[in-house]
Amino acid sequence: MAVHGVSRSTRDLDLFTISTDILKPDTWQPLQSAGVAVQIERGDAQDPLAGVVRLSAPREHPVDVIVGKSPWQGEILRRSRVAAIEGVDVPVERIRGSGLSSR
């Protein structure tokens, strides 16, 4: 949201994917070995999400990896653009009709 100029009161970082591999515990083993706490929550059949993974480490802001499962959610990723967030280029959702251009 901050990329689009919307102020947020939280300091966590939310990432979005449709890759359900993110919900496999083995995916996170290297981070867990480095001291990162990993909490995996799977959505049920009625949930619009496949799940959420919360990553947290001492003295760091948490990161939530949100896993979608619907075709319209995949479309969000297909129409994304690249933006710099704290010095890292990441794909972000393009707001329709915003005039924002891709890099």
DAZI-V98408 format. One record per helix or strand of 3 or more residues. SS is the DSSP state (h for helix, s for strand). FROM is the first residue (numbers start at 0). LEN is the number of residues. If there is no record, write none. Layout:
BEGIN
SS,FROM,LEN
SS,FROM,LEN
END
This chain:
BEGIN
h,1,3
s,12,5
h,19,4
h,24,9
s,36,6
s,48,8
s,62,6
h,70,8
s,80,5
s,87,5
END
